[in-house]
Amino acid sequence: MHTLIWTIKILAAVLLIVLILMHSPKGDGIAGIGNAAQMFTSQKSAEKGLNKLTAIIAAIFIVCVFLLGFGLI
C-alpha cells in the first residue's frame, strides 16, 4: 500500500508540474498550443477546465503527502 501511495504521489507531482507550466499569464494557456483554440468555445473555458484539473491533481497530491507524512497507512 505504501508503494502505491508513493507511485500516485510521484505521478501527481509530474502531472502538476506539466499542468502548471501549461497555464499562461497572458491568458493563452492550453488553447494557445497548436491551434487547439478551435476545440474549445473560448479561451476562458479552456482556462477554467485547466484550473479545475490542476486543483484536482493538487488535492490528490496533498492527500498523498498527508497519508505518507503522518503515517496513516
N, C-alpha and C positions, 0 to 999 in steps of 0.2 A: 504494500500500500504506500509505503514511504517513497519508493521509486516512482510509482505512478504520479504522486503529487509533485515530485521533483520534475518529472517529464512535462506535466501540464504547466508548471511554473516556467520552465525554460521556453516552451512553445509560446506561452502567453507573452513572455518578455520579448521574444523575437517579433511576434506579431504586433506588439505595442510599439516597438521601435519603427517598424515599417509604416504602421498607421499614422504615427505622429509625424513622420517625415513626409507623408502624403498631404498633410494639412498645408495650406498655403496662406501666408499672411496677407496676400493680395486678394484672396477670395477665389483663386482658380481651383486650388485643391485637386481632388480626384478628377474633376471634369476637364481639367486642362491637359490631361495626359492623352496624347494621340487621338484627338477628335472624339473623345468619349462624351463630350457635351451633348451629343445627339441622343445618347442613351437615357439621359435624364431630362425632365421637363425644364429644369433650370439649374443653375449652379447652386442656388440656395438649397434645393432639395438634395443635391449631391453632398453638400457640406453637412446637411442635417443628418443624412444617413451615415456619413463618415464619423460624425461626432458620436452618434449612438453606438456604433460598432466599437469605437475607441473606448467609450465608457464601459461597455460590457466586458471587453478584454481586460481593461484596467481592474474592474471588480473581480474578475476571475483571478488575476494575478495577486491582488490584495488578499483574497481569501486563502490562496495557497501559501502566501507568506505568513499569515497568522497561524494557519494549521501547522506549518513546519516550525515556526518560531516559538510557539507556545507549547509545542509537543503534544498537540491534541490528537494526533494519530499515532 
